[in-house]
Amino acid sequence: MLNIDKIYEAQERIKGVVVDTPFSVAPYLSEISGCDVYLKKENLQITGAFKIRGAYNKIASLNDEQRACGVVAASAGNHAQGVALSASKFGIKAVIVMPDSTPLTKVNGVKYFGAEVILAGANYDEAYAHAINYAKEHSLTFVHPFEDEDVIAGQGTVGLEILDKCQELDAVVVPVGGGGLIAGISTAVKSINPNIEVIGVSALGAPAFKNSFNAKKAIDSTKVRTIADGIAVRDTSEVTLKYAIKNVDKIISVDDEEIASAILYLLEKQKLVVEGAGAVGVAALLHHELEHLKGKKVAVVLSGGNMDVTLLSVIIEKGLLKSGRKMKVTVTLIDKPGSLMRFTEILRDLNANIVHIAYDRTSISLDYGDANVTVHMETKGKEHQDEIRSALKVEGYLRG
């Protein structure tokens, strides 16, 4: 059984390898949320995420014979790098099974730490099944990303570090996917101070753990879809659920637009690159999902920062749209000289900055002599957008 002693033992094992990441106040976020907010920046961890803690503690806990055989893991992200780096520290073989569709940058990131990469399966679940079989066939130790008490103990060291920095906390907000991080942190926090509220935040598109927590039994999802790929877990672990039911006070969800706006907020205001999974706690504060914490001291765990750069522009775009910084308008004009100029002059007078414009006169839905104009604009928030829409309605460009 996992307990606080095992988490303290894990803390000793990982010293000198795992970074005691910064824990500092977030003044802008505190002002917006009405809480005293402190950020635990695991995005600045040596591998860019907390996963190195559990992976290293697991491998350090193996006996010499097990380590000599090597380890295998299934992951398309942070756990893969955690296992690869940990194995390299012990000079042992590591095999990481990743889905066929894994981006090359992630594959190379794992190879950089000396692990062998096998691409197998269309998704994580198929890669996981392949890894389990590979471990049996080659007598390797399988390192599960969350369903392992040594791994959970390692993740729990995040909670110890938080309380080392600030013992007068009222709440800790933790991302939830497979549940390993919140199982470890909640065990540590509740063992030291049972009065601290532990709140999990999941992605709306990955509801398995939240549904299971509320029902007090494991319930798997039929599908998962979210930009927070680090917590996009389909099936619920009975191991992590057991600890969550015992030590977690509540779990809430945020949607992808809210996550995107949190990523943008952290980038702009905190100068931090945080992946979707790592930003869900901030999303919950920004979008008023934690109103009962106003006036209280709250720690928020930023679990990782390994953002796929090919998706970053899309996520930023979603964040800009959610925060009212960009908008798109399509209007129908008479296709004659001066029509487009008059339309753009109105937008200029409203201080809307046009960043892209498309002109379509061939759509079969148009009357002869008309053209559709689609304009993408940078705006200054919801009120500015409402002003633009009102002006375009008065000029007859928009209806309703």
C-alpha positions in Angstrom: 0.0 0.0 0.0 1.2 3.5 -0.8 1.8 5.7 2.2 3.7 8.9 3.1 6.8 6.9 4.1 7.1 5.5 0.6 6.8 9.0 -0.9 9.5 10.2 1.4 11.7 7.2 0.3 11.0 8.2 -3.3 12.1 11.7 -2.6 15.4 10.4 -1.3 15.9 8.2 -4.4 15.3 10.9 -6.9 17.6 13.5 -5.4 20.3 14.7 -7.7 18.4 13.5 -10.8 15.0 15.1 -10.6 14.7 18.9 -10.4 13.0 20.5 -7.4 11.0 22.8 -9.7 10.1 26.4 -9.0 7.1 27.2 -6.9 6.1 30.8 -7.1 3.2 33.2 -6.8 1.3 34.2 -9.9 0.2 37.8 -9.4 -2.0 38.3 -12.5 -3.7 34.9 -12.1 -4.3 35.7 -8.4 -5.9 39.0 -9.3 -8.2 37.4 -11.9 -9.3 34.5 -9.8 -9.5 36.2 -6.5 -7.2 33.6 -4.9 -3.6 33.7 -3.8 -2.3 31.4 -6.6 1.1 29.6 -6.6 2.3 27.7 -9.6 4.3 24.4 -9.3 6.3 24.5 -12.6 6.8 20.9 -13.6 7.0 22.1 -17.2 10.6 23.2 -16.2 11.4 19.6 -15.1 14.5 18.0 -16.7 12.4 16.1 -19.3 9.7 18.9 -19.4 7.2 17.0 -17.3 6.7 15.4 -13.9 6.8 11.8 -15.3 10.5 11.5 -14.7 9.8 11.3 -10.9 7.7 8.1 -11.1 9.8 6.5 -13.8 13.1 7.0 -11.9 11.7 5.9 -8.6 10.3 2.7 -10.2 13.6 1.8 -11.9 15.6 2.7 -8.8 13.3 0.3 -6.8 14.1 -2.7 -9.1 16.6 -5.3 -7.9 19.9 -5.8 -9.8 18.6 -8.8 -11.7 15.5 -6.9 -12.9 17.6 -3.9 -14.0 20.0 -6.1 -15.8 17.2 -7.4 -18.0 16.0 -3.9 -18.9 12.7 -2.1 -19.0 10.0 -1.5 -21.5 7.2 1.2 -21.6 4.4 2.3 -23.8 4.0 6.0 -24.3 3.8 8.7 -27.0 4.9 11.5 -24.7 6.3 12.4 -21.3 6.4 9.0 -19.7 8.5 7.8 -22.6 11.2 10.4 -22.0 11.0 9.8 -18.2 11.7 6.1 -18.6 14.4 6.6 -21.3 16.3 9.1 -19.2 15.9 7.0 -16.0 17.2 3.9 -17.7 20.2 5.8 -19.0 21.1 6.9 -15.5 21.4 3.3 -14.5 23.0 2.2 -17.8 20.3 -0.3 -18.6 18.4 -1.2 -21.7 15.1 0.7 -22.3 12.6 -0.1 -25.0 9.7 2.4 -25.7 6.7 1.4 -27.8 5.1 4.3 -29.4 2.1 4.5 -31.8 2.8 4.6 -35.5 1.5 8.2 -35.7 3.9 9.6 -33.1 5.5 12.8 -34.3 9.2 12.5 -35.3 10.2 15.1 -32.7 8.9 12.9 -29.9 10.5 9.8 -31.3 13.8 11.6 -31.5 13.4 13.0 -28.0 13.2 9.5 -26.6 16.1 8.2 -28.8 18.2 11.1 -27.5 18.2 9.5 -24.1 19.5 6.2 -25.5 16.3 4.2 -25.6 15.2 1.9 -28.4 11.9 3.0 -30.1 9.4 0.5 -31.6 6.5 2.0 -33.5 3.5 -0.2 -33.2 -0.3 0.3 -33.2 -2.6 3.0 -34.4 -3.1 4.5 -30.9 -1.8 4.3 -27.3 -3.9 1.3 -26.4 -2.5 -0.8 -29.2 1.0 0.3 -28.4 0.4 -0.6 -24.8 -0.8 -4.1 -25.7 2.3 -4.6 -27.9 4.6 -3.4 -25.0 3.0 -5.9 -22.6 3.6 -8.8 -25.0 7.1 -7.5 -25.7 8.0 -7.4 -22.0 6.8 -11.0 -21.5 8.6 -12.3 -24.6 12.0 -10.6 -23.7 11.8 -10.8 -19.9 11.8 -7.1 -19.5 10.1 -5.1 -16.6 7.1 -3.2 -17.8 7.0 0.4 -16.3 3.4 1.5 -16.3 2.8 5.2 -16.6 0.4 5.3 -13.6 -0.9 1.9 -12.5 2.1 1.2 -10.3 2.6 2.2 -6.6 6.3 2.9 -7.0 5.5 5.2 -9.9 2.7 6.9 -7.9 5.1 7.4 -5.0 7.5 9.2 -7.3 4.7 11.5 -8.5 3.8 12.2 -4.9 7.1 14.0 -4.4 5.5 16.9 -6.2 3.2 17.3 -3.2 6.1 17.1 -0.7 7.9 19.9 -2.6 4.8 22.1 -2.6 4.3 21.8 1.2 8.0 22.3 1.8 7.6 25.7 0.2 4.2 26.7 1.6 2.5 24.9 4.5 -0.4 27.3 4.8 -2.2 26.2 1.6 -6.0 25.8 1.4 -6.1 23.8 -1.8 -4.0 22.0 -4.4 -5.2 21.8 -8.0 -3.9 18.8 -10.0 -4.4 17.7 -13.6 -6.1 14.2 -14.0 -5.7 11.7 -16.7 -4.7 8.2 -15.6 -4.7 9.4 -12.0 -1.1 8.7 -11.0 -0.1 12.3 -10.3 -3.2 13.1 -8.2 -3.0 9.8 -6.4 0.5 10.5 -5.3 0.0 14.2 -4.5 -3.2 13.7 -2.6 -1.7 10.9 -0.5 1.2 13.2 0.4 -0.9 16.3 1.0 -3.6 14.6 3.1 -1.1 12.7 5.2 0.7 16.0 6.1 -2.4 18.2 6.4 -5.9 16.6 5.9 -7.5 20.1 5.8 -5.9 21.0 2.5 -8.5 20.5 -0.3 -7.2 18.4 -3.3 -9.0 19.1 -6.5 -8.5 17.3 -9.8 -9.1 18.8 -13.2 -9.7 16.6 -16.2 -10.4 17.4 -19.9 -14.1 17.3 -20.8 -13.2 15.1 -23.8 -11.5 12.5 -21.5 -14.2 11.9 -18.8 -13.3 8.4 -17.6 -11.6 9.2 -14.4 -14.0 11.9 -13.4 -17.0 9.7 -14.1 -15.3 6.9 -12.1 -14.6 9.1 -9.2 -18.2 10.3 -9.0 -19.5 6.8 -9.3 -16.9 5.3 -6.9 -16.2 2.6 -9.4 -14.1 2.2 -12.5 -15.9 3.3 -15.7 -14.0 3.3 -19.0 -14.8 5.7 -21.9 -15.7 4.6 -25.4 -13.7 7.4 -27.0 -11.3 10.3 -26.0 -10.9 13.5 -27.8 -9.0 16.5 -26.4 -6.0 18.8 -27.2 -4.7 17.8 -23.7 -3.1 14.7 -25.0 -1.2 14.1 -21.8 -4.4 13.4 -19.9 -6.3 11.8 -22.8 -6.8 8.5 -21.1 -9.6 6.2 -22.1 -9.6 3.6 -19.4 -9.7 4.0 -15.6 -7.1 2.4 -13.3 -8.6 0.8 -10.2 -5.3 1.4 -8.5 -5.2 5.2 -8.9 -8.9 5.5 -8.4 -8.7 3.8 -5.0 -6.3 6.5 -3.8 -8.3 9.3 -5.4 -11.6 8.2 -3.7 -9.7 8.1 -0.4 -7.9 11.5 -0.7 -9.3 13.7 -3.4 -12.2 16.1 -2.6 -13.6 16.8 -6.0 -12.8 16.5 -9.8 -14.0 19.0 -12.3 -13.6 19.3 -16.1 -12.6 22.0 -18.6 -13.2 22.0 -22.3 -10.7 22.5 -25.1 -11.4 26.2 -25.7 -10.8 26.8 -22.0 -7.6 24.8 -22.1 -6.4 26.7 -25.2 -7.0 30.1 -23.5 -5.1 29.0 -20.5 -2.1 28.0 -22.6 -2.2 31.4 -24.2 -2.5 33.1 -20.9 0.5 31.3 -19.4 2.5 32.1 -22.5 1.7 35.8 -22.4 1.4 36.6 -18.7 3.7 34.0 -17.1 6.2 33.5 -20.0 5.7 29.8 -19.6 5.2 27.2 -22.3 2.7 24.7 -20.9 1.1 21.8 -22.7 -2.7 21.2 -22.7 -2.6 18.7 -19.9 -0.5 21.0 -17.7 -2.8 24.0 -18.2 -6.1 22.5 -17.1 -5.8 23.8 -13.5 -5.2 27.4 -14.7 -8.1 26.9 -17.2 -10.3 26.1 -14.2 -9.3 29.2 -12.4 -9.6 31.5 -15.4 -13.0 30.3 -16.3 -14.4 30.4 -12.7 -14.8 26.7 -12.0 -13.3 27.2 -8.6 -15.2 30.1 -7.2 -15.3 28.6 -3.7 -11.6 29.1 -3.4 -11.7 32.9 -3.5 -9.6 34.5 -0.9 -7.7 31.3 -0.2 -4.1 30.1 -0.9 -4.1 27.7 -3.9 -1.3 25.7 -5.5 -1.7 24.8 -9.1 0.4 22.1 -10.7 1.6 22.8 -14.2 2.4 19.1 -15.0 4.3 19.5 -18.2 5.4 21.7 -21.1 6.2 19.4 -23.9 4.1 21.1 -26.6 4.1 19.7 -30.1 5.2 22.8 -32.1 3.1 21.8 -35.1 0.0 22.1 -32.9 1.0 25.2 -31.1 -0.3 27.6 -33.7 -3.7 25.9 -33.6 -3.9 26.0 -29.8 -2.9 29.7 -29.8 -5.6 30.4 -32.4 -8.2 28.7 -30.2 -7.0 30.7 -27.2 -7.2 34.0 -29.2 -10.7 33.2 -30.3 -11.8 32.3 -26.8 -10.4 35.4 -25.3 -11.9 37.7 -27.9 -8.6 38.6 -29.5 -9.6 37.3 -32.9 -12.8 37.1 -34.8 -14.0 36.0 -38.3 -16.8 37.7 -40.2 -18.3 36.7 -43.6 -20.5 39.3 -45.4 -22.0 39.5 -48.9 -21.1 42.5 -51.0 -22.2 43.7 -54.4 -19.3 42.8 -56.7 -18.4 46.2 -58.0 -15.5 48.7 -57.6 -15.5 50.4 -54.2 -17.7 47.8 -52.3 -14.7 46.1 -50.6 -13.1 49.5 -49.8 -16.2 50.8 -48.1 -16.4 47.6 -46.0 -12.7 47.7 -44.9 -13.0 51.5 -44.1 -15.7 50.6 -41.6 -13.4 48.1 -40.0 -10.5 50.6 -40.0 -12.7 53.2 -38.2 -13.5 50.5 -35.6 -9.8 49.8 -35.0 -10.1 46.2 -36.2 -6.8 44.9 -37.6 -7.4 42.7 -40.7 -4.9 39.9 -40.8 -6.5 37.8 -43.6 -9.2 38.4 -46.2 -10.8 36.1 -48.7 -12.9 37.1 -51.7 -15.3 34.6 -53.3 -17.5 35.5 -56.3 -18.0 31.9 -57.6 -20.0 30.1 -54.9 -23.2 28.6 -56.3 -25.1 30.0 -53.2 -24.4 33.6 -54.4 -26.7 35.6 -56.6 -25.1 36.9 -59.8 -23.3 40.1 -59.1 -22.6 39.3 -55.4 -19.4 38.2 -53.6 -18.7 36.7 -50.2 -15.9 38.4 -48.2 -14.5 36.6 -45.2 -12.3 38.7 -42.9 -10.1 37.5 -40.0 -9.4 40.3 -37.6 -7.4 41.0 -34.4 -9.7 42.6 -31.8 -9.5 43.9 -28.3 -11.9 41.6 -26.5 -15.6 40.8 -26.3 -16.9 44.4 -26.1 -14.8 45.4 -29.1 -16.3 42.5 -31.1 -19.8 43.4 -30.0 -19.1 47.0 -31.2 -18.0 45.7 -34.6 -21.0 43.4 -35.0 -23.4 46.3 -34.1 -21.8 48.7 -36.6 -21.9 46.1 -39.4 -25.6 45.4 -38.7 -26.3 49.2 -38.8 -24.6 49.3 -42.2 -26.6 46.3 -43.4 -23.7 43.9 -43.7 -25.0 41.6 -40.9 -28.5 40.5 -40.1 -30.2 39.5 -36.8 
